[in-house]
Amino acid sequence: MIAYAAKRLVLMMIVLGMAMSSAAAAPVPPDVLVRQTIEEVLKIIRSDDRVQSGDVVRIAEVMEQKIAPHFDFPRMTRLAVGRPWRQATPEQRTALIREFRTLLIRSYASAFKMYNAIYVEYRPLRASSDATDAIVSTLIRLPGGAQPVEVDYAMALTDDGWKVFDVRMGGASLIINYRNIFSQEIQRGGVQGLLDALIQKNAGDLSAAAKSQ
């Protein structure tokens, strides 16, 4: 189930990630960050020979430099786990954040070069200048006349700038999808059962990636 969700949501992940301006006194508006970073990532996908060849080392570099630092992984993990998060020990919480982060990043990387022909339209931001939460809406146009996909980014202003804490594709929330899956794992084996399932999934992905090299 975890593997299925990762594959289903990979298009969401292809345009996730926000760039931040470390020099600016005020944070860059969330819609500007979305546009800048999506275009930068798509440029890399379309032009980087190592990415196009499936070089996992280069893909990991791009992920870590351009995308991963700008997700609120602790909040995403807490929301995805839901109420059972309160039952988790500090050690389990740390491990859950680490494993969920790994799962999301590898889901993205597994199809990093597959969507080089997409075109992204950006919708006007509907938020006040002093807002601390915002929804940034985009429309993903796929090649071959496929139905466009609406992708919305739920973002919050943090001490480190705007960060993504959920993505909704066609109205379906990434966090809710994973919460439903995680709930099944927790019912079977508690919080530790979920953690074990995530560890097993990530270990399997790592082994498969190593064999493909």
C-alpha positions in Angstrom: 0.0 0.0 0.0 2.8 2.4 0.8 4.5 1.6 -2.5 1.3 2.2 -4.4 0.8 5.6 -2.8 4.3 6.6 -3.6 3.9 5.8 -7.3 0.4 7.4 -7.5 1.7 10.7 -6.0 4.9 11.0 -8.0 3.5 13.7 -10.2 2.7 15.7 -7.1 6.3 15.3 -6.1 7.7 16.4 -9.4 6.8 20.0 -8.7 7.3 20.1 -5.0 9.9 22.2 -3.3 10.3 25.9 -2.5 13.4 28.1 -2.9 14.0 30.7 -0.3 16.0 34.0 -0.4 18.5 34.0 2.4 19.6 37.5 1.8 16.2 39.2 1.8 14.9 40.8 4.9 11.3 39.8 4.1 10.3 36.4 2.8 9.7 36.0 -0.9 5.9 35.6 -1.5 4.9 32.0 -1.7 3.6 32.2 -5.3 6.9 33.7 -6.5 8.8 30.9 -4.7 6.6 28.3 -6.4 7.1 29.7 -9.9 10.9 30.2 -9.5 11.6 26.8 -8.1 9.3 24.8 -10.5 11.0 26.5 -13.5 14.4 25.9 -12.1 13.7 22.2 -11.4 12.1 21.7 -14.8 15.2 23.3 -16.4 17.4 20.8 -14.6 15.2 17.9 -15.7 15.3 19.0 -19.3 19.0 19.9 -19.6 21.0 17.9 -17.1 22.5 14.8 -18.9 23.2 13.0 -15.6 19.6 13.5 -14.5 18.4 12.3 -17.9 20.5 9.2 -17.7 19.0 8.4 -14.3 22.2 9.1 -12.3 20.9 8.6 -8.7 23.8 10.5 -7.2 23.1 13.6 -9.3 19.4 13.3 -8.7 20.0 13.1 -4.9 22.1 16.2 -5.2 19.4 18.1 -6.9 16.8 16.9 -4.4 18.9 17.9 -1.4 19.9 21.3 -2.8 16.8 22.5 -4.5 13.8 20.7 -2.9 14.2 18.8 0.4 15.3 21.8 2.6 12.1 23.6 1.9 9.6 21.0 3.1 8.3 21.1 6.6 8.9 17.3 7.1 8.2 17.3 10.8 4.8 18.9 10.3 4.0 16.7 7.3 4.9 13.5 9.3 2.9 14.6 12.3 -0.1 15.3 10.1 0.2 12.1 8.2 0.4 10.0 11.4 -2.5 11.8 13.0 -3.6 11.1 16.6 -1.3 8.2 17.2 1.6 10.7 17.0 0.9 11.5 20.6 1.6 7.9 21.5 5.0 7.8 19.8 8.1 8.1 21.9 10.6 10.9 21.0 12.8 8.3 19.4 10.0 6.9 17.3 9.0 10.5 16.2 12.5 11.2 15.1 12.7 7.9 13.2 9.2 8.4 11.6 10.3 11.9 10.3 13.5 10.5 8.9 11.8 7.5 7.1 8.8 9.6 5.8 11.3 12.1 4.4 13.2 9.3 2.7 10.1 7.8 1.3 8.9 11.2 -0.2 12.3 12.1 -1.7 12.8 8.7 -3.3 9.3 8.8 -4.7 10.2 12.0 -6.4 13.6 10.8 -7.5 12.2 7.6 -9.0 10.4 9.6 -11.7 12.6 12.8 -11.7 13.2 12.7 -15.5 9.8 11.4 -16.6 8.0 14.7 -16.8 10.3 16.9 -18.9 7.4 17.7 -21.3 5.0 19.2 -18.8 3.9 22.8 -18.8 2.9 24.6 -15.7 0.4 27.4 -15.4 0.4 29.6 -12.3 -2.8 30.9 -10.8 -3.0 34.3 -9.0 -2.4 34.1 -5.2 -5.4 34.8 -3.1 -3.9 35.8 0.2 -3.3 39.0 2.1 0.2 40.4 2.4 0.3 39.6 6.1 -1.0 36.0 5.8 0.9 33.2 7.5 -0.8 30.5 5.5 -1.4 30.3 1.8 -2.6 28.0 -1.0 -0.6 28.4 -4.2 -2.5 26.9 -7.1 -1.1 25.7 -10.4 -2.3 23.7 -13.4 -0.1 21.0 -14.8 -0.5 20.5 -18.6 0.6 17.0 -19.6 1.9 16.0 -23.1 -0.2 14.0 -25.5 -3.5 15.8 -24.8 -3.9 14.3 -21.4 -6.3 15.9 -18.9 -4.6 18.8 -17.1 -4.0 18.3 -13.4 -4.7 20.9 -10.7 -1.9 21.0 -8.1 -2.3 23.1 -5.0 0.5 23.8 -2.4 -0.5 24.3 1.2 2.2 26.5 2.7 2.9 28.2 6.0 5.3 31.0 6.9 7.9 29.8 9.4 11.0 31.4 10.9 12.9 30.0 7.9 10.5 31.3 5.3 7.6 29.7 3.5 7.5 25.9 3.5 5.2 23.3 2.1 3.3 21.1 4.5 0.8 19.5 2.0 0.2 19.1 -1.7 -3.2 18.5 -3.3 -3.5 17.0 -6.7 -6.9 17.2 -8.3 -8.3 17.9 -4.8 -6.6 14.8 -3.3 -4.3 15.6 -0.3 -0.9 13.9 -0.2 -1.1 14.0 3.6 -4.6 12.5 3.8 -3.6 9.8 1.4 -0.7 8.8 3.6 -2.8 9.2 6.7 -5.2 6.5 5.4 -2.4 4.2 4.6 -0.5 4.8 7.9 -3.7 4.2 9.8 -3.9 0.7 8.4 -0.3 0.0 9.4 -0.9 1.4 12.9 -4.0 -0.7 13.4 -2.0 -3.8 12.5 1.1 -3.1 14.5 0.9 0.2 16.4 3.3 3.1 15.8 6.2 0.8 15.8 4.5 -1.3 13.1 4.2 1.8 10.9 7.8 2.6 11.5 8.9 -0.9 10.7 6.9 -0.8 7.4 8.5 2.4 6.4 12.0 1.1 7.1 11.3 -2.0 5.2 9.9 -0.1 2.2 12.9 2.3 2.1 15.4 -0.5 2.5 13.7 -2.3 -0.4 13.9 0.8 -2.6 17.5 1.3 -1.8 18.3 -2.3 -2.7 16.5 -2.0 -6.0 18.3 1.2 -6.8 21.7 -0.4 -6.1 20.9 -3.3 -8.4 19.9 -1.0 -11.2 23.3 0.7 -11.3 
